[in-house]
Amino acid sequence: MGIYTYDKLGYKTISVMTGDTIQGHGFLGAFMAAFKSKGGKVVQEQYAPVPCTDYAPYLTNLKDADALVAWYPGSDAILFLTQVHEFAIRKRMPLVGAFHGSFFAPFILRNMSPAAADAVVGEYCVTPYTYLLDNETNKKFVADFMKKFKRPPFDTDAGPYEAALVAIEALKATGGDTSPEKLRKAILSLKIDTPGGPLRFDPATRCRVRDIYIFKVDKQEGNYVWVPVYTYKDVPPFGLGPPPGPPPSR
């Protein structure tokens, strides 16, 4: 997402806000490392304590940049996005999501005021999955999922399904043999199609290699959706930018 923000959105300077947690430092650290590797400049970093009941002190202290980059999960996301709207931050700069992880998620937006939620429409974030992906495996998965659960699948549904696919295909390759060495070798040799696109594993790190999608938040027939707008193919385990290094000391 850091690379897309610099290369495709054209933002050269950013201010950063997230929670003072391992996840916040990790996601934003990776974003900033990739963004700065392209030549981007981070003009400000703010890490709010968790839980935080009011982001006003941080939003009033916000330094202007080409964009505000942030990530918050769950109820923190609801409060943060609501206050970003109330403080009219978008009149000064757009908001970019550094990571999905419930940030900009439809269920988050549905728990906000209509005005604050609608303000998120048109903003960008990154994800390994959206049910609007145009591939045959995903079309079948979405149709079967909607038939059973009466709603479209989210990334939190596709992820466990893909993990199950990995296990099933590996067991097919071993003929049902679950001895660790044979199963590990079978998993690392897999190349399968999943709802999120083609998936394989990097033998050196034993991590998956897959496509990653940039999405834009949209509202269709009254529902908030993630519309894929750009694809990074075969993204290696630790992304396209340099490793972010350890988080800063608190």
HELIX and SHEET records of a PDB file:
HELIX    1   1 GLY A    2  ASP A    7  1                                   6    
HELIX    2   2 ILE A   22  SER A   37  1                                  16    
HELIX    3   3 ALA A   56  THR A   60  1                                   5    
HELIX    4   4 GLY A   74  GLU A   86  1                                  13    
HELIX    5   5 ILE A   89  LYS A   91  5                                   3    
HELIX    6   6 PRO A  106  LEU A  109  1                                   4    
HELIX    7   7 PRO A  114  ASP A  118  1                                   5    
HELIX    8   8 GLU A  136  PHE A  149  1                                  14    
HELIX    9   9 ASP A  155  THR A  174  1                                  20    
HELIX   10  10 PRO A  180  LEU A  188  1                                   9    
SHEET    1   A 4 LYS A  41  ALA A  48  0                                        
SHEET    2   A 4 THR A  13  GLY A  19  1                                        
SHEET    3   A 4 ALA A  67  TRP A  71  1                                        
SHEET    4   A 4 LEU A  95  GLY A  97  1                                        
SHEET    1   B 4 TYR A 124  THR A 127  0                                        
SHEET    2   B 4 CYS A 207  GLN A 220 -1                                        
SHEET    3   B 4 GLY A 197  ASP A 202 -1                                        
SHEET    4   B 4 LYS A 191  THR A 194 -1                                        
SHEET    1   C 3 TYR A 124  THR A 127  0                                        
SHEET    2   C 3 CYS A 207  GLN A 220 -1                                        
SHEET    3   C 3 ASN A 223  VAL A 235 -1                                        
END                                                                             
